[in-house]
Amino acid sequence: MRMYGEFDFIESIRDMFARMPKNGFEGIGDDCAVLPIGDEALVFTSDMLNEGVHFLTDKSTAYQIGYKSLMVNISDVAAMGAKPVATLLSLALPQERFGEWSADFMKGYHAASKKYGVKLVGGDTTKSESGVYVSVTAIGRAPMANIKRRSGAKSGDVIMVTGELGASAVGLRDVLEGKLTTRNAKIHLQPQAHVLEGEWLGRQECVHAMCDVSDGVASDLQHILDESKKSAVISSLPGAKGTTWDDAFGGGEDYKLLLTVDKRYADDLARRFEAEFGKPIYIIGRVVKPNYDVYHIGIEQENGKVVYSSAGWGGYTHF
């Protein structure tokens, strides 16, 4: 019997609320909820980070946890092609974390917020009997024409990613081994969202679909394929130094942007992206028509043969 998992649970929630009034909102299925307001849109996302699941307080500083809490949320806003403008922050802390630890957490959160001009406009604090719990709601805005959704991928699109992959997965292994100052450990503990890149890509009409790489390409590309009712073939991955294919494909928390682009304009987009940001954007594969309404990711071998997995390749899942 197939195991009931995180994404099954999300899908059941989506079905449960499908017949309720939308009240102007677009439905569940993207990195953010979208509220159109004339020619503009507000986007909303909410994410939780829990001690023992997303961070370890004995291996991360409070500053790093605060910084990461902001970055991982505004990454979702960037994935919609929008500009993050505000957040709401809720914290549940054990009694011993109030004081110096909570002050350092807020310094990290403030530094990440200041980097992109994102205002903290509200939230809540309460006591936790065990562990630190962080909940952030991020709000962004953009012209409606700039909003990128997971459902927009088209057959023949080129698949791109805005940076090297797998460093965070290697960094997590370093952290668990107590090596907290390696390059990859620092990337894992204090990630950087591709905010400016997301806004810029939102303005490009040739970009059809986009999401961020939080759970690994294996999971996040699958979300695009499911929403777009397409399949994909991966031909290469830009692995960061010291990473394996599995790190680059299935490792989570890279927070790069994954997008599909009209193949006629892909080379031009790549040239303009590098001119704008001084770094490359990588082509990793292509979108293809599905077989029998099953949306798969295939891996292209050196001999040109494509290998598909009927069960999915499996990126990160919380359950």
N, C-alpha and C positions, 0 to 999 in steps of 0.2 A: 504494500500500500504506500502511495506517495506521501511523503511527510508534508504536513501543513506548515508553511513558513511565513516569513515576514511579508513577502509580496502578495501571497494569498490573502493574508489578513487585510492588507491595504485594499486589494481588489474587492473584498467583501464589504468594506466600509464604503467604497465608491458605489457599489450596487445598492447598498442600504439607503443612500441619500440621493440616488439618481432621480427619483420622482418628486423630490422636494423643490419648491420654487428656487430659481437660481438667483433672484434678487440682483441681477445685473452681472454676476460673476460668471466667468468661464468655469467649467467643471474641473474635477481632480484629474491629474495626469501629467502635470509639468513640474518643473523645479519650483515654480511659484504659482499661486492663484492670481488670476488676472481680473481686474475691474476696469473695463473701458469707461472713460469719461470723455465723451466727444472724440476728438482726434488724439487725446492723450490716454494713457493707461497707468494705473497704479498696480504694482505687483506686491504680493505678500508671501512670505515664507516663514515657517517656524521649525526650529530644530532643537533637539535636546542633546546635551553632553553630560554623561553620568560617570562618576568615579568608578573605576574598575572596568568600564566598558570603553570609554573614549579617552581616558587619561588616568594616570597613576600619580597620586599626590606625592609619593615618595621618590618619583623619578622626573616629575615636571615641577617647575617653579609655579607659584601662583600667578606671576606675571605672564608666563607662557600659556597657562590655561586660559587666562582672560583674553589674551591676544588671539588665541586659536578660536575661542568661542565666537568672537566677532567675525573673523575671517571666513570660517566655514559657512556662516549664514549669508554673508554678502556675496559669496561665490555663487549661491543659487540665484541671486538677483542678477549678477553678471551673466549667468547662463541664459537668461531671458532677453539679453540685449539691452538691459535697463541700467540706470544709474541708482545705486543705493543712496537713500537720503536720510533714513531714520531707523532706529531700532527700539524695541522694548526688551528689557532684561529682567528675568525672574531668577532668583537664587534661593536654594534651600541649603543651609549650611549647618553643620554641627556647631555647638557652642564654642568649641576651641578654635574654629576657623574665623569667627568674628574678631575683628581687630587688625593685627598686622597682616595676616594672610588675606583677608578680604580687601584690605587697602591695596596690597600688591596686585591682587586679581584685577581690581578696577584700574590700576595704572596700566596694565597690559591691555585691557579692554579699551581704555581711553586712547592709548597710542595707536592701536589698530583703527579706531574710529577716526582719529585725527588725520591719519594718512589719506583717507578718502573723503573727509568732510561729512561723516555720517553722524547725525545727532542722536544722542540717547534721549528719548522723550517720555519714558515711563517704564513701569514694571512692578515688581513685587519682591519682597524678601520674607523668608520664614525660616523657622528652625527645622533642621533635619535630625532625626534620631541616629542616623547612620549614613555617612558618605555625603559628598558634595554633588548637588544636582543643579545644572545650569539650563535654562530655557531662554532662547532668544527668538524674537520675531523681528524680521527685517522687512523694511518697506522700500520699494524702489519706484521710479517713474521713468517713462519714456514715451515718445510718440507711438501710437498704436501700430504704425507701419513698421516700427523697429522691433516689435516683440517677436522673439523666436520661440517656437514650440517644438516639442518632441515629435509632433505629428506631421511635420512638413517635409520629411525626407522623400525624395523621388528616385525611382529606378534610374540608374546611370550616374547618380551623384557621386562625387569624390568624398571620401571620409577623411577629415583632418583633425589634428589635435594641436593645441597651442604650446606644447612643451614636452620635454622628456618625461618618461613615465617610470614608476617603480622605486624612486628614491625614498618615498615615505615608507614603503613596505620594508626596505632594507633598514631604514632608520628605526623602525619599530623593533626589529630584531636587535639592533645595536642597543636601544634603550632597555630592552628586557635583559640584555647581558650586562647592563650597567655602564655601557660606553655612551655617555650622555653628550659628549662634545664633538663627536664625528660630524662631518658635513651632512650626512644623511639623517643622523639623529636630530640635528638642528632643524632640518627641513620638516621632519615629522612633528617635532614639538612646537614649532612656530611657523605654520604654513602661510603661504602668500596666495591670496585670491587673485585671479586675472580680471580685475575689475575694469581697468581701462581697455583691455583687449575685448572684453564683453561688450562694452558700449560701442566700440569701433565696429565690431562684427555685426552688431545690431543695425548699423546704418548701411550694411552691404546687402543689396537686394539678392545677390547670388547665393547668400547663405540661407538654406532652406529649413534646417533643423539644428537645434543646439541643446546641450545639457552640460553639466560639469562632471568631472571624473572624481566622484567621492567614494564610490564602492568598487572601482575598477572598471576598465573598459569592458570586460566581460559582462558585467551587470548593466552599466550605464548605456552602452550601445544597444543592449537588448531592450532597454526601455524605449529608445528611439524607434527601434524596429517594431516593437509591439504596437506603439501608438500610430506609426506610419503604415503598418501592415506590409512590411518589406523584410527582406533578408539582406545579409551583407557578407562580403568576403574581405578578410584581413590579409594583406600581403606583406606588411612589415610593421614594426613598432619601434619608436625611438626610445630605447631603454637608456635610463641614466647610467652613469659609470658604476660598475660593480653590480648591476642588476641582472636577473635572469629573465627569460621570456615570461615565466609565471609571475614574477614581480611586476613586470610592465603590463601584463594583460589582466591579471586578477587581483593585483595589490590595490588597496584602497587609499584614500586620502591624499591623492596627488593634487586635486583641485585645479587641474588644467581644464580647458574647455574642449569639448568634443563636438564636432559639427559636420554637417553634410553640405556640400557646395555644388552648384551647377558645374558640371565638368568643363563646359565651354569657357568658364571664367576662373577656374581653379589656379592656373599658373599665374594669371594676372593678380589674383587675390594674394597669392603667396609672395609675389614681388612687392606688392604694396604693404603687406603686413610687415615684412622684414624692414622695409624703408621706414615705417612708422615706429616700430618697437625695437629695432636693432637686433632682432633674433628671428630664427626661422619658425614657420608653421609647417607641420609635417603631414604629408599624405600617408595614410596608413591602409587604405583600402577603398572599396566601392560598394554602393548600394545596388542590390539586384532584386529582380522579381522573385517572390516566394513560390515554393512548390506546395500545392495542396493546402494553402492558407496556414502553413506552419512557418513561423518567422525565426530563422536560424542564423547563427554566425558561423561562417566557414573560414577555415585557415588554409591559405594557399601554400602548398609545398614547393620546394625548389624545382620539382619536375613539372610544376604547373597544375598538379592535381589538387582539388579542393576537398578538404576533409571537414564534414559537418558532425556535430554532436547532437544526437536526438534528445539528450537530457539537458542541454545547455552547458556552457563552459563553467559557469559559477564563479562570479566575483564575490565580494564580501556580503554577508548577510548577518544581521544581529541575532537571528534565532537559529 
